[in-house]
Amino acid sequence: MKRLLSTTLVALAMATVAMAGDNVKMTIHADQGKSKINKEIYGQFAEHLGSCIYGGLWVGENSPIPNINGYRKDVFEALKALQIPVLRWPGGCFADEYHWRDGIGPRSQRPSMKNNNWGGTIEDNSFGTHEFLNLCEMLGCEPYISGNVGSGTVEELAKWVEYMTSEEGTPMAKLRKENGREKPWKVKYLGVCNESWGCGGNMRPEYYADLYRRYAVYCRNYDGNKLYKIASGASDYDYEWTKVLMNRVGQRMDGVSLHYYTCSGWEGSKGSATKFDNDQYYWALAKCLEIDEVIQKHKDIMDAADPKKQVDLLVDEWGTWWDEEPGTIPGHLYQQNALRDAFVASLSLNVFHRHTDRVKMANIAQVVNVLQSMILTDQVGTGHMVLTPTYHVFQMYTPFQEATFLPIDLKSETMTVSKAYFKEKADKDTGTRTLPLLSASAAKAQDGSIVIALTNVSLDKDQTLDIALEGCQAKDVKGRILTAKNVADYNDLQHPAKVAPAEFKDAKLKKGVLTVKLPAKSIVVLSVK
């Protein structure tokens, strides 16, 4: 790969660190937990984009690839093991060109369409409402429907809600039953448009706010099904959008979305997912951590208009966005997934935990074969798949779902990362970001144990932490570690377990202090009982 940086852009800046010898001090306040970490923070996103649906989730009942009622058996089982809590569909940008009636009834009679957003692929609509909602039932997760506001109508979305959730006595309930589904599905989450500031209609926030109010009226609750209505919110730094929606819509929405990608810019090359230098590695982690400040600024706006926190903030698209893999179809956004991506996942989830008073859902983009995915399947239809490093982070973090967030005290060394090279929009500051070398999160799990996530992003420095467990009588500790020889290592069909979790043995309890020897470039999750 052509070297993108001719000089080193990273300079170390030592922060004040509370130490005993070379050990970093950390305190977990196990008796001060108040906020629950909603399981929906571990949500997923499936768009009709590339091979996310076709060849990823769905192969059809007649496929030679092993399947369960048309769903890929290996992918289904991997997602079931991941305990995914919520799945967003059908987009993304695709949602605002999707007309749900095209995806119901006999598959042989469903009309095709051109996917204008993603590569011009012909979409045959063989995966539609029934296929998606049945999959959610089988996985035991909540469906999150993104409604078409950009090119659709109020009537169209209202009737889709009726089709999915009304019991009987309505035209849409009758139509659903004719198509083979007697009982309605439970559909909680309804997104009223996606990215209405962009591919969802290029709207002004004032216009969208009025449009949302209109659509929300006609998306009704049927037969005990209560909709949780989500407004199309801001892209990363657009704080004005959130301000307008809070002032003009307010509590007419249950939640408002936020999209944030770790991406070097939207024009030209975004860089390789697997071929990058140290500067680009540290830049990506600093960029992903900037979501902490972004969330806080949106929260401040929301707090001013909604001090009782009745409107939730949902980060329903997030993750890394690199160049497509060479040789794959342009516009299908198939990218590899290295250990660097696992660090982005870990750091981002730690941030979401800290903001759980307002952040109630997050949906990484996307679940299979697109962007920062959980799973990659072969692109020639032979029926093989691999789990990505990001999948392993999500699986290691499952004890955080529905756990009680615990405050921690931790001071870390930091490094200053320059962003002068990258094409992203510069801040008003000096053009640098500060990156802590250590990140941590702690929570009290439902079984009473303390779960601790520790992330050491340094490429070359091991860290030893002395962790005080206040308000907890700890007797036993177990853990898992995710690391690899190189931070650019990834899993593929030839090497499916090159980056995989292993048992972690360097955590010791003594007199109420947990001492952890944390290797460089590692993610560790501990369970303390």
FIVO-410507 format. One line per 10 residues: number of its first residue (from 1); for each residue x, y, z of C-alpha. Coordinates in pm, 1 decimal. Example, Ala and Ser with C-alpha at 12.3 -4.5 7.8 and 13.67 -1.06 7.14 Angstrom:
<pts>
1> 1230.0,-450.0,780.0 ~ 1367.0,-106.0,714.0
</pts>
This chain:
<pts>
1> 0.0,0.0,0.0 ~ 121.0,351.0,-76.3 ~ 236.9,514.2,246.3 ~ -3.1,797.4,321.1 ~ 208.6,981.9,578.1 ~ 570.1,1079.3,517.6 ~ 635.3,1195.0,871.3 ~ 523.2,1079.8,1211.7 ~ 218.0,1275.3,1321.6 ~ 187.9,1127.8,1668.4
11> 359.1,1287.1,1967.2 ~ 336.7,1147.2,2315.1 ~ 216.3,1378.6,2589.2 ~ 237.1,1236.2,2937.6 ~ -66.7,1318.0,3148.5 ~ -67.8,1321.0,3526.6 ~ -116.6,960.9,3633.2 ~ -190.2,835.1,3981.5 ~ 63.6,557.3,4025.3 ~ 214.4,326.8,4284.7
21> 548.9,242.5,4131.0 ~ 462.8,177.5,3767.4 ~ 106.3,66.3,3842.1 ~ -194.8,268.2,3733.5 ~ -452.4,327.1,4006.4 ~ -820.6,270.5,3929.4 ~ -1125.4,268.3,4156.1 ~ -1463.2,110.4,4085.3 ~ -1747.8,244.2,4299.6 ~ -1948.2,-77.6,4313.4
31> -2202.5,71.0,4557.0 ~ -2287.0,381.5,4351.4 ~ -2460.9,240.5,4044.7 ~ -2779.0,416.4,3933.7 ~ -2832.5,387.9,3558.1 ~ -2909.0,71.8,3363.1 ~ -2712.6,-7.6,3047.8 ~ -2994.9,-86.3,2807.0 ~ -2932.3,-404.0,2613.5 ~ -3038.3,-212.9,2301.6
41> -2700.2,-34.1,2311.5 ~ -2576.8,-360.5,2159.3 ~ -2818.2,-325.4,1867.9 ~ -2749.4,-423.6,1506.4 ~ -2837.4,-280.1,1166.8 ~ -2928.2,-468.7,847.3 ~ -2974.6,-270.2,526.8 ~ -3047.6,-383.9,174.3 ~ -2690.3,-303.4,81.0 ~ -2442.6,-533.1,-90.8
51> -2456.1,-883.0,55.8 ~ -2587.1,-788.8,398.0 ~ -2929.7,-939.7,328.6 ~ -2877.8,-1165.4,26.9 ~ -2593.8,-1404.9,92.4 ~ -2556.6,-1270.0,443.7 ~ -2879.7,-1316.2,637.9 ~ -3086.1,-1478.0,363.1 ~ -3016.8,-1742.5,98.1 ~ -3367.5,-1880.7,42.5
61> -3513.9,-2219.3,122.2 ~ -3382.8,-2380.1,-198.4 ~ -3020.1,-2276.5,-151.4 ~ -2748.7,-2546.2,-126.8 ~ -2610.4,-2340.4,162.2 ~ -2752.7,-2485.3,486.6 ~ -3044.0,-2270.7,599.6 ~ -3333.5,-2250.7,840.3 ~ -3644.4,-2148.4,646.3 ~ -3421.0,-1954.0,408.9
71> -3200.1,-1789.6,672.0 ~ -2833.5,-1888.2,657.6 ~ -2789.3,-2144.2,935.9 ~ -2433.1,-2046.2,1029.9 ~ -2509.4,-1674.1,1039.2 ~ -2833.3,-1726.7,1229.2 ~ -2660.8,-1937.8,1493.5 ~ -2379.0,-1685.0,1531.5 ~ -2628.4,-1402.3,1581.8 ~ -2832.1,-1610.7,1824.3
81> -2515.7,-1668.5,2029.0 ~ -2448.2,-1294.9,2026.6 ~ -2784.2,-1226.4,2196.0 ~ -2860.2,-933.3,1969.4 ~ -3134.3,-723.8,2132.9 ~ -3263.9,-515.9,1841.6 ~ -3223.9,-519.8,1462.6 ~ -3281.7,-213.7,1243.3 ~ -3417.3,-261.9,887.0 ~ -3453.1,-199.5,584.4
91> -3210.7,93.9,596.3 ~ -3031.0,331.0,592.7 ~ -3071.2,519.1,270.5 ~ -3251.7,222.0,117.4 ~ -3543.3,273.8,358.2 ~ -3657.1,596.3,195.3 ~ -3690.1,433.1,-145.4 ~ -3844.9,114.1,-8.6 ~ -4215.3,50.5,-63.6 ~ -4324.8,-224.8,169.2
101> -4603.2,-363.7,-48.9 ~ -4338.1,-473.0,-299.5 ~ -4202.0,-712.0,-36.8 ~ -4515.0,-908.5,60.6 ~ -4710.4,-1188.0,-100.5 ~ -4571.9,-1476.7,-311.9 ~ -4204.7,-1410.8,-382.6 ~ -4240.0,-1504.6,-746.8 ~ -4488.8,-1220.0,-789.0 ~ -4295.9,-948.4,-610.9
111> -4170.6,-667.8,-836.2 ~ -3802.3,-588.3,-865.7 ~ -3645.7,-247.7,-815.1 ~ -3308.6,-83.7,-866.9 ~ -3111.4,-4.9,-553.0 ~ -3017.1,348.6,-651.2 ~ -2819.7,414.6,-334.7 ~ -2589.8,113.9,-332.3 ~ -2431.7,6.4,-657.9 ~ -2741.4,4.2,-877.3
121> -2807.2,-358.2,-783.9 ~ -3140.4,-510.0,-883.7 ~ -3341.7,-586.7,-569.5 ~ -3595.4,-868.1,-614.4 ~ -3776.9,-803.2,-283.1 ~ -3763.4,-1169.3,-184.9 ~ -3670.0,-1055.3,165.8 ~ -3951.9,-835.2,292.2 ~ -4170.5,-766.0,594.3 ~ -4254.9,-1128.2,677.7
131> -3897.5,-1247.6,632.3 ~ -3758.0,-971.7,852.9 ~ -4011.5,-988.2,1134.6 ~ -4004.2,-1368.5,1143.4 ~ -3623.8,-1351.3,1172.1 ~ -3651.5,-1114.3,1467.9 ~ -3893.2,-1355.0,1637.7 ~ -3653.8,-1643.6,1583.0 ~ -3359.8,-1443.6,1717.3 ~ -3563.1,-1314.0,2011.2
141> -3481.3,-951.5,1930.9 ~ -3689.1,-637.4,1889.6 ~ -3750.1,-524.3,1530.5 ~ -3671.4,-161.9,1448.5 ~ -3852.3,-54.4,1130.8 ~ -3721.7,245.9,937.7 ~ -4017.6,401.9,759.4 ~ -4014.3,562.9,415.8 ~ -4074.7,934.4,450.7 ~ -3839.1,1055.7,178.1
151> -4028.4,907.3,-119.2 ~ -4329.0,759.8,60.2 ~ -4656.1,892.9,193.3 ~ -4825.0,919.6,529.3 ~ -5084.8,667.6,414.3 ~ -4819.4,418.0,306.2 ~ -4640.4,420.6,642.1 ~ -4965.3,420.7,838.6 ~ -5087.3,113.3,651.9 ~ -4754.0,-62.4,703.5
161> -4793.8,-18.1,1077.8 ~ -5149.2,-148.4,1050.8 ~ -5034.4,-447.6,843.1 ~ -4770.6,-546.2,1096.5 ~ -4952.4,-483.7,1423.7 ~ -5331.6,-483.4,1392.8 ~ -5512.2,-792.7,1521.2 ~ -5825.6,-815.1,1305.7 ~ -6107.3,-618.4,1154.4 ~ -5887.8,-390.7,941.1
171> -5806.8,-415.7,569.5 ~ -5434.3,-452.0,636.2 ~ -5486.2,-723.2,895.4 ~ -5693.5,-912.7,639.4 ~ -5416.2,-871.6,380.8 ~ -5153.8,-996.8,624.7 ~ -5359.9,-1305.3,701.8 ~ -5402.9,-1373.9,330.7 ~ -5023.4,-1368.2,307.2 ~ -4988.3,-1638.4,571.0
181> -4948.3,-1455.2,902.2 ~ -5251.5,-1491.4,1125.0 ~ -5134.6,-1307.1,1434.8 ~ -4975.4,-961.9,1422.7 ~ -4613.8,-912.4,1517.5 ~ -4499.3,-702.7,1808.2 ~ -4318.8,-401.6,1663.6 ~ -4185.1,-156.7,1916.5 ~ -3940.9,70.1,1735.5 ~ -4047.5,282.8,1439.2
191> -3809.0,526.0,1273.3 ~ -3984.9,811.2,1096.7 ~ -3736.8,858.1,808.8 ~ -3361.9,801.8,795.0 ~ -3107.4,1080.3,745.8 ~ -3373.8,1325.3,637.3 ~ -3098.1,1587.0,611.4 ~ -2936.3,1379.1,333.4 ~ -3043.6,1068.9,142.1 ~ -3380.7,1074.4,320.6
201> -3490.3,1390.2,140.8 ~ -3226.6,1663.3,184.2 ~ -3463.7,1845.8,419.4 ~ -3420.8,2143.1,647.7 ~ -3469.4,2059.9,1016.3 ~ -3769.4,2293.3,1040.6 ~ -3940.5,2119.8,749.8 ~ -3863.2,1772.6,880.2 ~ -3987.3,1861.8,1228.9 ~ -4329.0,1951.1,1089.0
211> -4327.8,1642.5,867.5 ~ -4245.7,1418.9,1164.3 ~ -4535.4,1561.4,1363.7 ~ -4771.5,1479.1,1079.0 ~ -4645.7,1123.7,1023.6 ~ -4640.0,1045.0,1394.9 ~ -5011.0,1120.9,1424.3 ~ -5110.1,854.5,1172.5 ~ -4872.0,581.3,1288.9 ~ -5113.8,444.4,1547.2
221> -5103.6,186.8,1824.4 ~ -5309.1,-124.2,1746.8 ~ -5434.1,-395.2,1981.3 ~ -5188.5,-342.8,2262.4 ~ -4885.3,-277.0,2043.4 ~ -4728.9,52.6,2155.3 ~ -4494.1,220.0,1911.0 ~ -4176.7,388.3,2024.6 ~ -4138.3,660.9,1761.1 ~ -3792.8,777.1,1658.8
231> -3720.4,1101.6,1478.2 ~ -3445.4,1123.7,1218.5 ~ -3174.2,1307.0,1407.2 ~ -2841.5,1469.3,1340.4 ~ -2524.9,1367.5,1165.3 ~ -2236.9,1392.1,1414.8 ~ -2162.8,1764.8,1469.8 ~ -2496.5,1912.1,1351.0 ~ -2613.6,2045.1,1687.4 ~ -2859.4,2285.9,1526.4
241> -3059.7,1989.7,1394.6 ~ -3106.5,1852.7,1745.3 ~ -3196.2,2196.1,1879.2 ~ -3468.1,2245.2,1617.8 ~ -3618.4,1900.7,1677.1 ~ -3621.2,1941.6,2053.6 ~ -3789.6,2279.7,2024.3 ~ -4038.3,2193.8,1748.8 ~ -4114.2,1827.3,1817.2 ~ -4013.0,1772.0,2177.4
251> -4192.8,1490.8,2356.6 ~ -4395.0,1396.5,2051.7 ~ -4095.2,1175.9,1977.3 ~ -3978.5,899.0,2207.5 ~ -3626.4,913.2,2074.8 ~ -3406.1,1102.9,1831.8 ~ -3127.8,941.2,1634.5 ~ -2762.0,1034.5,1594.0 ~ -2522.5,902.7,1328.8 ~ -2145.7,900.9,1376.7
261> -1884.6,719.2,1171.5 ~ -1511.7,680.1,1224.4 ~ -1422.9,790.8,876.2 ~ -1151.0,1016.1,734.4 ~ -1390.7,1197.3,501.4 ~ -1665.8,1144.4,246.6 ~ -1469.6,1222.9,-70.7 ~ -1202.5,1000.6,-221.0 ~ -1013.8,725.0,-42.3 ~ -1097.7,647.8,319.2
271> -796.8,419.9,362.6 ~ -762.4,45.2,381.0 ~ -924.2,-160.1,656.7 ~ -612.1,-375.9,688.8 ~ -314.9,-177.8,553.9 ~ -243.7,122.0,771.5 ~ 43.9,265.4,969.5 ~ 67.5,351.7,1337.3 ~ -37.1,712.8,1280.0 ~ -355.4,605.4,1105.6
281> -426.8,353.9,1380.9 ~ -404.5,610.6,1658.3 ~ -597.3,865.6,1452.9 ~ -888.0,621.1,1410.6 ~ -912.9,558.6,1784.5 ~ -897.9,928.7,1867.2 ~ -1162.7,997.8,1604.1 ~ -1394.8,729.4,1740.4 ~ -1355.6,862.8,2094.6 ~ -1464.3,1209.1,1983.0
291> -1817.8,1069.1,1990.0 ~ -1797.1,1123.1,2366.7 ~ -1788.5,1500.7,2319.4 ~ -2044.0,1484.7,2037.5 ~ -2292.9,1293.8,2252.2 ~ -2238.7,1531.7,2542.1 ~ -2311.9,1837.6,2328.0 ~ -2631.3,1681.3,2193.5 ~ -2726.4,1583.2,2547.9 ~ -2674.5,1939.8,2668.8
301> -2919.8,2063.3,2405.1 ~ -3167.8,1791.7,2496.6 ~ -3130.2,1856.7,2870.5 ~ -3213.9,2223.8,2820.8 ~ -3541.3,2138.4,2645.9 ~ -3615.8,1813.3,2829.2 ~ -3467.5,1817.0,3180.6 ~ -3666.8,1507.7,3282.4 ~ -3500.6,1307.6,3002.2 ~ -3822.6,1188.3,2845.5
311> -3669.8,1183.7,2495.6 ~ -3392.8,929.5,2438.5 ~ -3083.0,965.0,2222.3 ~ -3024.4,669.1,1990.0 ~ -2692.4,627.7,1808.4 ~ -2854.8,408.3,1547.7 ~ -2565.0,418.7,1300.5 ~ -2202.9,407.5,1409.4 ~ -1878.2,229.3,1331.0 ~ -1579.7,241.8,1097.2
321> -1601.0,321.6,728.4 ~ -1299.1,221.6,519.6 ~ -1247.3,157.8,150.2 ~ -1417.1,-141.2,-6.2 ~ -1199.7,-447.7,-37.9 ~ -1021.7,-472.7,-374.0 ~ -1209.4,-691.2,-618.9 ~ -1549.7,-649.0,-454.0 ~ -1848.9,-477.2,-612.7 ~ -1834.7,-94.8,-597.2
331> -2110.6,47.4,-381.6 ~ -2151.8,-270.4,-173.9 ~ -1926.1,-147.4,108.8 ~ -1770.1,-487.0,180.0 ~ -1472.7,-419.1,406.0 ~ -1245.3,-634.7,615.4 ~ -1239.4,-604.4,993.3 ~ -907.4,-587.4,1177.5 ~ -812.4,-572.7,1543.4 ~ -816.6,-192.3,1499.3
341> -1193.1,-215.8,1440.2 ~ -1230.7,-418.1,1759.2 ~ -1068.9,-129.8,1947.9 ~ -1315.9,114.8,1790.2 ~ -1600.2,-109.5,1907.9 ~ -1464.2,-141.0,2261.8 ~ -1392.6,229.1,2304.6 ~ -1731.3,328.7,2159.5 ~ -1924.3,89.7,2382.4 ~ -1740.0,225.8,2686.4
351> -1853.9,574.6,2585.0 ~ -2215.4,464.7,2540.3 ~ -2212.2,314.3,2889.2 ~ -2109.3,648.0,3038.7 ~ -2401.9,822.3,2870.8 ~ -2664.3,563.2,2951.1 ~ -2877.4,825.9,3127.3 ~ -2977.1,950.8,2779.5 ~ -2834.1,700.2,2526.2 ~ -3076.6,407.5,2520.9
361> -2990.5,238.8,2192.5 ~ -2699.3,208.7,1949.9 ~ -2687.0,14.1,1622.3 ~ -2348.3,-65.9,1471.9 ~ -2333.9,-55.2,1092.2 ~ -2379.0,-328.5,981.6 ~ -2452.0,-683.6,1089.9 ~ -2312.0,-888.0,795.8 ~ -2072.1,-808.8,508.9 ~ -2106.4,-429.6,522.4
371> -1877.1,-177.9,694.8 ~ -1788.9,-277.9,1054.5 ~ -1975.1,-605.7,1053.0 ~ -2006.6,-889.8,1299.0 ~ -1977.7,-1158.4,1030.4 ~ -1822.3,-1193.5,685.1 ~ -1951.7,-1456.0,443.5 ~ -1780.7,-1572.9,127.1 ~ -1861.8,-1372.2,-182.8 ~ -1894.5,-1669.2,-419.5
381> -2176.9,-1857.1,-249.1 ~ -1990.4,-2160.4,-117.2 ~ -2139.0,-2128.8,229.3 ~ -1846.6,-2026.6,447.3 ~ -1828.3,-1747.3,703.6 ~ -1596.7,-1597.5,963.3 ~ -1653.8,-1406.3,1283.4 ~ -1481.7,-1069.1,1292.1 ~ -1281.0,-916.4,1578.9 ~ -1575.2,-681.2,1630.8
391> -1805.5,-981.0,1681.5 ~ -1575.0,-1103.8,1955.1 ~ -1587.3,-767.3,2133.2 ~ -1967.8,-771.3,2129.1 ~ -1973.5,-1126.7,2259.7 ~ -1723.1,-1048.7,2536.6 ~ -1934.0,-747.2,2635.9 ~ -2268.6,-930.7,2658.2 ~ -2268.2,-924.0,3043.7 ~ -2306.3,-545.5,3021.1
401> -2654.6,-583.6,2871.5 ~ -2911.1,-470.2,3132.1 ~ -2633.2,-430.5,3391.5 ~ -2609.3,-128.9,3623.4 ~ -2340.6,117.6,3520.2 ~ -2077.9,179.5,3789.7 ~ -1873.4,499.5,3811.6 ~ -1496.3,458.7,3799.4 ~ -1190.9,675.0,3864.5 ~ -906.4,627.7,3619.0
411> -628.4,855.5,3499.7 ~ -435.9,743.0,3198.1 ~ -136.7,846.0,2997.2 ~ -246.2,1027.2,2686.5 ~ -101.8,1095.1,2345.2 ~ -163.9,1382.4,2109.7 ~ -281.9,1276.5,1766.1 ~ -265.4,1514.5,1472.7 ~ -551.5,1521.8,1224.5 ~ -390.7,1766.6,985.9
421> -352.0,1512.9,705.3 ~ -696.0,1366.0,704.6 ~ -977.0,1495.3,489.8 ~ -1225.5,1520.3,774.0 ~ -1359.6,1859.1,874.9 ~ -1117.8,2028.4,1113.8 ~ -1231.6,2148.4,1454.3 ~ -1184.1,2501.1,1578.9 ~ -893.5,2384.4,1791.4 ~ -532.2,2322.5,1695.6
431> -610.8,2030.5,1471.0 ~ -518.9,1764.5,1724.3 ~ -698.2,1515.4,1945.5 ~ -599.3,1374.3,2280.9 ~ -610.6,996.9,2302.0 ~ -605.7,818.5,2640.6 ~ -404.7,497.9,2622.9 ~ -638.4,325.3,2868.0 ~ -1015.7,298.6,2863.3 ~ -1238.6,117.4,3109.4
441> -1600.3,46.9,3193.4 ~ -1762.8,-133.5,3484.5 ~ -2111.9,-251.1,3571.8 ~ -2299.4,-475.0,3813.7 ~ -2443.0,-758.8,3611.4 ~ -2783.3,-913.8,3670.5 ~ -2626.8,-1206.0,3858.3 ~ -2459.7,-966.8,4103.9 ~ -2109.9,-1000.9,3960.9 ~ -1899.3,-700.7,3862.6
451> -1806.9,-694.8,3494.4 ~ -1505.3,-485.2,3398.4 ~ -1384.4,-397.3,3048.1 ~ -1024.6,-277.6,3013.7 ~ -875.3,-153.7,2688.4 ~ -506.7,-77.3,2632.8 ~ -468.0,88.8,2292.7 ~ -91.3,136.1,2315.6 ~ 91.2,-59.3,2048.7 ~ 401.3,-117.0,2258.6
461> 339.4,-53.1,2628.7 ~ 198.2,-303.8,2874.4 ~ 6.9,-158.6,3170.1 ~ -40.9,-288.7,3522.6 ~ -352.7,-166.8,3700.5 ~ -432.4,-180.4,4070.4 ~ -811.3,-167.9,4087.0 ~ -982.8,-88.0,4416.9 ~ -1331.9,-238.0,4441.5 ~ -1524.5,-8.6,4673.8
471> -1846.8,-155.3,4811.4 ~ -1773.5,-503.9,4686.6 ~ -1644.1,-816.3,4862.7 ~ -1465.6,-988.5,4576.1 ~ -1341.3,-1346.3,4601.2 ~ -1300.8,-1470.3,4245.5 ~ -1204.9,-1326.7,3905.1 ~ -1220.7,-1473.5,3556.8 ~ -1157.1,-1309.6,3224.9 ~ -1105.2,-1320.5,2849.3
481> -861.6,-1128.9,2632.4 ~ -872.2,-1022.4,2267.6 ~ -540.2,-936.4,2106.4 ~ -317.1,-1037.9,1815.3 ~ 40.4,-1016.4,1699.1 ~ -37.1,-709.9,1486.4 ~ -315.4,-454.9,1519.4 ~ -384.4,-497.7,1146.1 ~ -450.1,-871.4,1184.8 ~ -791.7,-993.7,1073.4
491> -989.5,-1311.9,1016.0 ~ -1060.8,-1451.0,671.5 ~ -1173.1,-1780.8,522.1 ~ -816.7,-1914.3,525.3 ~ -744.1,-1793.4,879.8 ~ -1082.0,-1773.8,1057.5 ~ -939.9,-1756.3,1411.9 ~ -633.6,-1537.0,1371.3 ~ -798.5,-1282.5,1603.3 ~ -1000.8,-1464.7,1868.2
501> -1062.1,-1439.0,2243.9 ~ -861.8,-1647.2,2486.9 ~ -869.2,-1708.1,2859.9 ~ -705.1,-1426.8,3055.3 ~ -496.5,-1532.1,3354.1 ~ -315.8,-1211.4,3458.3 ~ -579.0,-1079.9,3701.2 ~ -523.4,-1143.4,4073.1 ~ -727.6,-1051.2,4380.2 ~ -549.6,-968.6,4707.0
511> -693.1,-783.9,5007.7 ~ -972.2,-621.6,4807.5 ~ -742.3,-497.7,4528.9 ~ -759.1,-642.2,4179.0 ~ -422.3,-630.0,4001.4 ~ -435.9,-669.1,3624.4 ~ -140.4,-697.3,3388.4 ~ -281.3,-560.3,3066.6 ~ -72.1,-630.2,2754.8 ~ -24.9,-373.2,2481.0
521> -299.7,-361.9,2215.9 ~ -542.3,-572.5,2415.2 ~ -904.6,-578.0,2524.8 ~ -985.8,-764.4,2845.9 ~ -1326.6,-831.2,3003.5 ~ -1332.8,-958.0,3361.7 ~ -1605.8,-1104.0,3578.4 ~ -1552.2,-1048.5,3950.6 ~ -1760.8,-1232.0,4209.7
</pts>
